[in-house]
Amino acid sequence: MSNVSRTGKEEINNATSPTTFGKSVESQAQMQDAAAEASPDVGQELLNIYRLEPIAKPDDPRWANAPGHGIVVVAARTPGDARIVAAARELDFMEVDAAPAEDVTTTNASAFRDDKLYTVIEIDRNRRDLKRGILDGTVSINTIRPVEPD
């Protein structure tokens, strides 16, 4: 059953979005990343340096769902992108024999993506001498429990 309703004399709502594939900021960034991977040039875009720091207390129950990694420094486009860069280094369920809880990937469950667990602090900005990724800190791959080899 559709949740689309029509009242008055508005246009017919067919519950579709006018969004065009490949036009979103995320899609554009992914295409730029793919082009950068294929290019030998480094430093084509301006990046900022961010420090991701845990802010929740060690006994916070959220840590049970998403283990922490300590302080991590990344080069990224935005504070949100910094969270994505850090989360991308964690082990994803698709890389082991496991099943996702609520999504098709476990990266959405990363502690880095939770603003109650980690904060993002800008350290430096507008740098062309960096490549997008982790600059300092260690991200454990033991984020999926249990991690059992086949």
C-alpha positions as YAML, in Angstrom:
chain: A
units: angstrom
residues:
- id: 1
  name: MET
  ca: [0.00, 0.00, 0.00]
- id: 2
  name: SER
  ca: [1.33, 3.42, -0.89]
- id: 3
  name: ASN
  ca: [1.59, 6.32, 1.52]
- id: 4
  name: VAL
  ca: [1.01, 8.77, -1.34]
- id: 5
  name: SER
  ca: [-2.08, 10.86, -1.00]
- id: 6
  name: ARG
  ca: [-3.64, 13.56, -3.10]
- id: 7
  name: THR
  ca: [-5.63, 16.41, -1.73]
- id: 8
  name: GLY
  ca: [-6.83, 19.46, -3.52]
- id: 9
  name: LYS
  ca: [-5.49, 20.29, -6.95]
- id: 10
  name: GLU
  ca: [-1.76, 19.51, -6.55]
- id: 11
  name: GLU
  ca: [0.09, 17.54, -9.15]
- id: 12
  name: ILE
  ca: [-0.11, 13.79, -8.95]
- id: 13
  name: ASN
  ca: [2.54, 12.42, -6.60]
- id: 14
  name: ASN
  ca: [4.04, 9.21, -7.91]
- id: 15
  name: ALA
  ca: [6.41, 8.88, -4.89]
- id: 16
  name: THR
  ca: [9.54, 9.22, -6.98]
- id: 17
  name: SER
  ca: [12.47, 11.50, -6.40]
- id: 18
  name: PRO
  ca: [13.78, 13.93, -9.02]
- id: 19
  name: THR
  ca: [17.31, 12.90, -8.04]
- id: 20
  name: THR
  ca: [19.49, 11.94, -10.97]
- id: 21
  name: PHE
  ca: [22.03, 9.15, -10.59]
- id: 22
  name: GLY
  ca: [25.58, 10.41, -10.14]
- id: 23
  name: LYS
  ca: [24.64, 13.99, -9.28]
- id: 24
  name: SER
  ca: [24.76, 13.79, -5.46]
- id: 25
  name: VAL
  ca: [27.77, 15.05, -3.50]
- id: 26
  name: GLU
  ca: [28.57, 11.50, -2.44]
- id: 27
  name: SER
  ca: [28.43, 10.18, -6.01]
- id: 28
  name: GLN
  ca: [30.61, 13.01, -7.25]
- id: 29
  name: ALA
  ca: [33.13, 12.30, -4.47]
- id: 30
  name: GLN
  ca: [33.19, 8.60, -5.33]
- id: 31
  name: MET
  ca: [33.81, 9.38, -8.99]
- id: 32
  name: GLN
  ca: [36.60, 11.79, -8.05]
- id: 33
  name: ASP
  ca: [38.12, 9.13, -5.79]
- id: 34
  name: ALA
  ca: [38.05, 6.62, -8.63]
- id: 35
  name: ALA
  ca: [39.72, 9.12, -10.95]
- id: 36
  name: ALA
  ca: [42.35, 9.92, -8.30]
- id: 37
  name: GLU
  ca: [43.11, 6.21, -7.85]
- id: 38
  name: ALA
  ca: [43.74, 5.91, -11.57]
- id: 39
  name: SER
  ca: [45.92, 9.01, -11.67]
- id: 40
  name: PRO
  ca: [49.59, 9.08, -10.66]
- id: 41
  name: ASP
  ca: [49.21, 12.64, -9.37]
- id: 42
  name: VAL
  ca: [48.88, 13.16, -5.60]
- id: 43
  name: GLY
  ca: [47.45, 16.28, -4.05]
- id: 44
  name: GLN
  ca: [44.83, 17.23, -6.59]
- id: 45
  name: GLU
  ca: [42.31, 18.37, -3.99]
- id: 46
  name: LEU
  ca: [42.38, 20.46, -0.86]
- id: 47
  name: LEU
  ca: [42.21, 18.28, 2.23]
- id: 48
  name: ASN
  ca: [41.93, 19.07, 5.92]
- id: 49
  name: ILE
  ca: [43.50, 17.20, 8.81]
- id: 50
  name: TYR
  ca: [41.15, 15.98, 11.51]
- id: 51
  name: ARG
  ca: [41.71, 14.25, 14.83]
- id: 52
  name: LEU
  ca: [39.03, 11.80, 15.91]
- id: 53
  name: GLU
  ca: [38.97, 11.45, 19.69]
- id: 54
  name: PRO
  ca: [36.81, 9.22, 21.87]
- id: 55
  name: ILE
  ca: [34.55, 11.31, 24.12]
- id: 56
  name: ALA
  ca: [32.34, 8.68, 25.76]
- id: 57
  name: LYS
  ca: [33.31, 7.25, 29.12]
- id: 58
  name: PRO
  ca: [34.95, 3.80, 29.02]
- id: 59
  name: ASP
  ca: [31.89, 2.25, 30.69]
- id: 60
  name: ASP
  ca: [29.44, 3.73, 28.14]
- id: 61
  name: PRO
  ca: [27.29, 0.84, 26.81]
- id: 62
  name: ARG
  ca: [27.72, 2.09, 23.22]
- id: 63
  name: TRP
  ca: [31.29, 0.75, 23.26]
- id: 64
  name: ALA
  ca: [29.85, -2.79, 23.44]
- id: 65
  name: ASN
  ca: [28.41, -2.39, 19.93]
- id: 66
  name: ALA
  ca: [31.32, -0.52, 18.35]
- id: 67
  name: PRO
  ca: [34.79, -0.93, 19.86]
- id: 68
  name: GLY
  ca: [36.99, 2.16, 20.08]
- id: 69
  name: HIS
  ca: [40.42, 2.62, 18.56]
- id: 70
  name: GLY
  ca: [41.82, 5.53, 20.51]
- id: 71
  name: ILE
  ca: [42.87, 8.76, 18.80]
- id: 72
  name: VAL
  ca: [43.11, 8.66, 15.01]
- id: 73
  name: VAL
  ca: [44.32, 11.47, 12.70]
- id: 74
  name: VAL
  ca: [43.02, 11.53, 9.12]
- id: 75
  name: ALA
  ca: [43.22, 13.63, 5.96]
- id: 76
  name: ALA
  ca: [39.71, 14.20, 4.65]
- id: 77
  name: ARG
  ca: [37.44, 16.70, 2.90]
- id: 78
  name: THR
  ca: [35.04, 17.43, 5.77]
- id: 79
  name: PRO
  ca: [34.45, 16.32, 9.37]
- id: 80
  name: GLY
  ca: [31.86, 13.84, 8.09]
- id: 81
  name: ASP
  ca: [34.30, 12.54, 5.51]
- id: 82
  name: ALA
  ca: [36.87, 12.12, 8.31]
- id: 83
  name: ARG
  ca: [34.47, 9.74, 10.04]
- id: 84
  name: ILE
  ca: [34.01, 7.79, 6.79]
- id: 85
  name: VAL
  ca: [37.76, 7.60, 6.14]
- id: 86
  name: ALA
  ca: [38.40, 6.20, 9.62]
- id: 87
  name: ALA
  ca: [35.48, 3.75, 9.48]
- id: 88
  name: ALA
  ca: [36.65, 2.44, 6.11]
- id: 89
  name: ARG
  ca: [39.76, 0.94, 7.76]
- id: 90
  name: GLU
  ca: [37.69, -1.32, 9.99]
- id: 91
  name: LEU
  ca: [36.91, -4.87, 8.98]
- id: 92
  name: ASP
  ca: [33.60, -5.17, 7.15]
- id: 93
  name: PHE
  ca: [31.36, -8.22, 7.43]
- id: 94
  name: MET
  ca: [31.68, -8.80, 3.69]
- id: 95
  name: GLU
  ca: [35.36, -9.63, 4.24]
- id: 96
  name: VAL
  ca: [34.59, -12.50, 6.64]
- id: 97
  name: ASP
  ca: [31.95, -15.17, 7.11]
- id: 98
  name: ALA
  ca: [29.43, -13.02, 8.99]
- id: 99
  name: ALA
  ca: [26.03, -11.45, 8.44]
- id: 100
  name: PRO
  ca: [25.03, -7.81, 8.88]
- id: 101
  name: ALA
  ca: [22.64, -6.74, 11.60]
- id: 102
  name: GLU
  ca: [20.62, -3.98, 9.94]
- id: 103
  name: ASP
  ca: [22.31, -3.07, 6.69]
- id: 104
  name: VAL
  ca: [24.30, -4.42, 3.79]
- id: 105
  name: THR
  ca: [27.54, -3.26, 5.39]
- id: 106
  name: THR
  ca: [28.87, -2.93, 8.91]
- id: 107
  name: THR
  ca: [30.64, 0.38, 8.30]
- id: 108
  name: ASN
  ca: [27.51, 2.23, 9.43]
- id: 109
  name: ALA
  ca: [27.95, 0.65, 12.88]
- id: 110
  name: SER
  ca: [31.46, 2.03, 13.32]
- id: 111
  name: ALA
  ca: [32.30, 3.89, 16.53]
- id: 112
  name: PHE
  ca: [33.80, 6.62, 14.33]
- id: 113
  name: ARG
  ca: [30.35, 7.30, 12.85]
- id: 114
  name: ASP
  ca: [28.75, 7.78, 16.30]
- id: 115
  name: ASP
  ca: [28.96, 11.39, 17.48]
- id: 116
  name: LYS
  ca: [28.30, 10.23, 21.05]
- id: 117
  name: LEU
  ca: [31.45, 8.07, 20.98]
- id: 118
  name: TYR
  ca: [33.88, 10.13, 18.88]
- id: 119
  name: THR
  ca: [34.31, 13.83, 18.24]
- id: 120
  name: VAL
  ca: [36.08, 15.30, 15.21]
- id: 121
  name: ILE
  ca: [38.54, 18.17, 15.71]
- id: 122
  name: GLU
  ca: [40.02, 20.08, 12.79]
- id: 123
  name: ILE
  ca: [43.81, 20.41, 13.11]
- id: 124
  name: ASP
  ca: [44.83, 21.93, 9.78]
- id: 125
  name: ARG
  ca: [43.13, 22.87, 6.54]
- id: 126
  name: ASN
  ca: [43.58, 23.43, 2.81]
- id: 127
  name: ARG
  ca: [46.51, 21.06, 2.29]
- id: 128
  name: ARG
  ca: [47.41, 19.75, -1.16]
- id: 129
  name: ASP
  ca: [50.36, 17.66, -0.03]
- id: 130
  name: LEU
  ca: [48.23, 14.89, 1.48]
- id: 131
  name: LYS
  ca: [46.40, 11.85, 0.25]
- id: 132
  name: ARG
  ca: [42.97, 11.12, 1.71]
- id: 133
  name: GLY
  ca: [43.34, 8.51, 4.44]
- id: 134
  name: ILE
  ca: [44.64, 7.80, 7.92]
- id: 135
  name: LEU
  ca: [47.76, 9.75, 8.89]
- id: 136
  name: ASP
  ca: [48.30, 8.59, 12.46]
- id: 137
  name: GLY
  ca: [46.78, 6.09, 14.87]
- id: 138
  name: THR
  ca: [45.83, 2.45, 14.65]
- id: 139
  name: VAL
  ca: [42.46, 1.11, 13.57]
- id: 140
  name: SER
  ca: [41.94, -2.46, 14.70]
- id: 141
  name: ILE
  ca: [40.33, -4.93, 12.35]
- id: 142
  name: ASN
  ca: [38.77, -6.82, 15.29]
- id: 143
  name: THR
  ca: [35.47, -4.96, 15.01]
- id: 144
  name: ILE
  ca: [33.36, -8.00, 14.17]
- id: 145
  name: ARG
  ca: [32.94, -10.60, 16.90]
- id: 146
  name: PRO
  ca: [33.76, -13.38, 16.52]
- id: 147
  name: VAL
  ca: [36.19, -13.15, 13.63]
- id: 148
  name: GLU
  ca: [36.61, -16.79, 12.63]
- id: 149
  name: PRO
  ca: [38.55, -17.96, 9.59]
- id: 150
  name: ASP
  ca: [36.82, -20.47, 7.29]
...
